Amino acid sequence: MSQRVDLAVLGSGPAGMAAAVAARRHGLSVALFDEQEGPGGQIYRGIESAEAGRTAILGPDYAAGRPLAAAFRASGATHHPRATVWRIGEDGLSWTSPDGGGEIEAGRVVVAGGAMERPFPVKGWTLPGVMTAGAAQILLKSAGRVADDAVFIGCGPLLALVATQYLKAGVRIRAILDTTQPRSGMAALGHLPAALAAPAALAKGIGMLARIAASQVKVFRRVEKVELLGEARLSAVRWRGPDGWHEIATERAFLHQGVIPNVNTTMAAGCRHVWDERQLSFRPETDDFGRTSLDWLLAAGDGAGIAGAKAAALSGALAGHAAAHDLGRLDAAGLETLARPLIRARRRELALRPFLDTLYRPAQAMRVPQDDDVVVCRCEEVLRGDVARAVAEGCPGPNQLKSFTRAGMGPCQGRLCGHTIVETIAALSGAEPEAVGYYRIRMPMKPVTVGDIVGPTILKEENHG
Ligand SMILES: Cc1cc2nc3c(=O)[nH]c(=O)nc-3n(C[C@H](O)[C@H](O)[C@H](O)COP(=O)(O)OP(=O)(O)OC[C@H]3O[C@@H](n4cnc5c(N)ncnc54)[C@H](O)[C@@H]3O)c2cc1C
């Protein structure tokens, strides 16, 4: 092992940056790794290089990332950009990057790998011209690229956010197909009193919906079924609403039905996970500080349960302070004093979640495909019909399904299909998702070369011939 630090952090979003800054306050040596060029994660992507025009389009929440990125830069933590972490363990982690990878020993590891967009397995979702709303936002954030006349399909705060950012940028939106379930509005009302503890976030959401309503964009509500049509690429969207089937010609569709924790890293590490029925996803089991069932591993941010950017920064700071405590650099009283206001502030941020999670609970028909010709595993082109056949032949779970169909054995290692497969098997077998379980993820959790794994040793030997 070449280097050693007290704390290794995976992810430079709000959680990762806050964890690094907090740990540095106690003099810990910190190394942070992220695939991206600069710090920022999903929400603050490209924040350091974003010019005023783009920042204005992306809004104040985006601009709020600047001071955190600056604090991270000033913290003295070592930043490893363009670094993909492919292994984590009690001894530390391994990464690969265009500048050459390596391994690092660490006393503690904070995984702040963030969230990913929930899969949207409907007919035609793999067609060219179809992407997620988050991907469209990434193009806007990182390259200022937008597309006119797209059809936005789905539900959830991020879909509304990207649509309003598009409207602010003066981009034409062809239509919005809203898949919010009518009855979820009623169910969410029960959580509204608690949500009033986060008035600013609630007002922001209402503001986005008002902006869309005031625009010329046609919004179709209560969409129950969606089909994306086309041969070589998307040519039309077909949907069933309360008044029957409709169709609209378009070459571009942006799908979104919420975000889920990116659990592959914590799953590969082997810490305990629970099924969160309200968020319809697995997440690592953690305490208030992000400590997992493995004493060397902490999880923070949306990778530990969807809570949003502000809560992510708060949980990152809690994890950074806890790592200092657990490494003997901060006493219990000191930790408790630092933690109290952070936990209180996070509770306020979390007050809105039950309302949002219930209001924008994606319909089962949009999570668990009904038609046999729908692709569920994009890497291996496994269809819903293949899964149904395997379950009918007695396949109990995702790991057995691998041998039946190769689902989850492609380059993404099940990251993109994991939750669809779990819920599809649960729906077909009548078992609970928790009982079905998730893929057993092994290292390397990201595609790497043999050279990355065996590192410089082989290369040196070759040179010496
Ligand atoms: C596409 C997308 C767009 C979003 N946009 C917004 C938005 O505009 N506004 C908003 O409020 N919320 C947005 N969210 C929600 C977002 O999850 C949170 O707001 C916030 O970014 C969570 O912070 P975090 O620190 O937990 O994770 P992130 O900010 O997601 O940061 C995690 C970082 O870890 C990196 N990473 C993950 N795995 C590895 C690995 N193996 N090796 C190296 N690096 C790795 C990722 O590249 C990322 O940079 C978005 C979510 C997604 C998925």
The ligand as a Gaussian input file, in Angstrom:
#p B3LYP/6-31G(d) Opt

LIG

0 1
 C      -28.819000      13.354000     -12.194000
 C      -29.227000      14.031000     -10.908000
 C      -29.397000      15.407000     -10.884000
 C      -29.766000      16.041000      -9.682000
 N      -29.943000      17.397000      -9.700000
 C      -30.356000      17.992000      -8.566000
 C      -30.606000      19.392000      -8.558000
 O      -30.428000      20.063000      -9.558000
 N      -31.065000      19.956000      -7.395000
 C      -31.265000      19.204000      -6.258000
 O      -31.673000      19.747000      -5.240000
 N      -31.017000      17.882000      -6.223000
 C      -30.584000      17.269000      -7.357000
 N      -30.361000      15.930000      -7.340000
 C      -30.515000      15.183000      -6.096000
 C      -29.102000      14.990000      -5.503000
 O      -29.056000      13.634000      -5.179000
 C      -28.878000      15.755000      -4.286000
 O      -29.353000      16.976000      -4.344000
 C      -27.396000      15.886000      -3.889000
 O      -26.600000      16.105000      -5.009000
 C      -26.967000      14.703000      -3.100000
 O      -25.668000      14.957000      -2.620000
 P      -24.652000      13.780000      -2.295000
 O      -23.421000      14.443000      -1.782000
 O      -25.312000      12.760000      -1.498000
 O      -24.361000      13.089000      -3.694000
 P      -23.949000      13.674000      -5.213000
 O      -24.116000      15.084000      -5.195000
 O      -24.699000      12.816000      -6.115000
 O      -22.396000      13.312000      -5.214000
 C      -21.912000      12.014000      -5.314000
 C      -20.637000      12.040000      -6.138000
 O      -20.011000      10.759000      -6.016000
 C      -19.457000      10.414000      -7.249000
 N      -19.266000       8.967000      -7.276000
 C      -20.205000       8.001000      -7.104000
 N      -19.632000       6.768000      -7.167000
 C      -18.306000       6.981000      -7.388000
 C      -17.170000       6.119000      -7.538000
 N      -17.285000       4.777000      -7.456000
 N      -15.957000       6.679000      -7.741000
 C      -15.804000       8.034000      -7.775000
 N      -16.841000       8.911000      -7.659000
 C      -18.066000       8.391000      -7.448000
 C      -20.500000      10.924000      -8.251000
 O      -19.938000      11.080000      -9.547000
 C      -20.870000      12.270000      -7.622000
 O      -20.019000      13.278000      -8.102000
 C      -29.959000      15.278000      -8.515000
 C      -29.781000      13.886000      -8.543000
 C      -29.418000      13.265000      -9.721000
 C      -29.220000      11.759000      -9.741000

